[in-house]
Amino acid sequence: MTKAEVIAEISQKTGIEKTDVSAALEGFFTVVKNSLSTGENVYVRGFGSFIVKSRAEKVGRIISKKQSIVIPKHSIPSFKPAKVFMEKVRQAPVSEDKSSEVDA
């Protein structure tokens, strides 16, 4: 589902104009990005937590050049779903969609 499809569905279910839904969604994204960039986590009860994870410094390799490089310590954004969210996903029927499968 794309962002446009999410906006259309919220608009249809709530009766709110698509432009207003789009503005609210963009506002939410901005708040989450700004909060995470300052190291502050965002908690949405019943949905999940947008958190900042810290990655330790490590040694990586550029195989084509046979060279080792140091990847510095850095932070990454992450999402941890709430238990209610996870239960809802677990109870959903398994989709026959092939695009989400990974070949072994």
N, C-alpha and C positions, 0 to 999 in steps of 0.2 A: 504494500500500500504506500503510495507516495504522499507527500505533504499536501498536495492539491486534493487528493482523494480524502484525506483526513479532514481537511477544511470543509469540503463539500458534505461529508457525512455529518459532521458536527452541526453545520448550518441547517441541514435537512432535519435533524433530530431536535434541534433547539428552536428553530425558527429565526435565528439570528442571521443577519446579512453575512455573506461570505467575507466581505471586506473587514467587518468587525471581528469575525472569527480569526481571520488571517492576522490582524493587528494584535489580538490577544495572544495567539500562538507565537508570533514573532517576539512579543514582549516577554513571554515565558522563556523562550530560548535565550534571549538577551540576559535575563536575570540569572539563569543557570550558568551561562558562559562567564558572566562577570563574577559571580560568586565563586565558581571553581577556579578562575584565574587568580583570585586573591587567597585561595586555599580554604575557602569556606564550603562545606558540604551543603547540599540541598536535600531535604527530607520531605517526601510527599506521602502521607499516611495512606495505606491501602494500595499504593502504586509501587514505590521503591525509593531508593536513595541514589542521588548523583554524587559521587565521591571522587576525591583526588587520591590517587595511589602514587607512592614513591617507588621508583625503580633505582636499585643500587648501581654503582659504577661497575662496568664489566668489560671484558676484552672480547671484541668481535673480530671477524676476519673478512678481508676482501679476497675471495678465492681466486679470482682472475689475475690478481697481482701477487698472490701468495704473501700477503702483508697483514699483520695484526694491527688493529686500531683500538684505542680506548674509547668506549662509549660512556660519556659522563653520567653522573647521577641526574635523574630527571623525574618530573611528575607527569602522570597521564590521567585523563578523565576516565571514569568507570561508572557503570550502573549496576546496582545491586537490587534486584526485584524484591518486593515485599512478599511475605508468606502467602497472603491472600491472592496476589497476582500469580505466584508460582502454582498454587493449587488450581486456579482457573485454567492455566495453560496445560497443566498435567491432565485435567479432566476433558480437555478438548479432543475430539476425534483426530486420529492421525491422518494427515493429508496425503493424497497421492501425488502431490506436486513434486516433480523431479528436480526443479531448479534449486531447492534447498538441500538436496542430498549431496554428500561428498563421496566421490569415488575412492575406493580403497586401493 
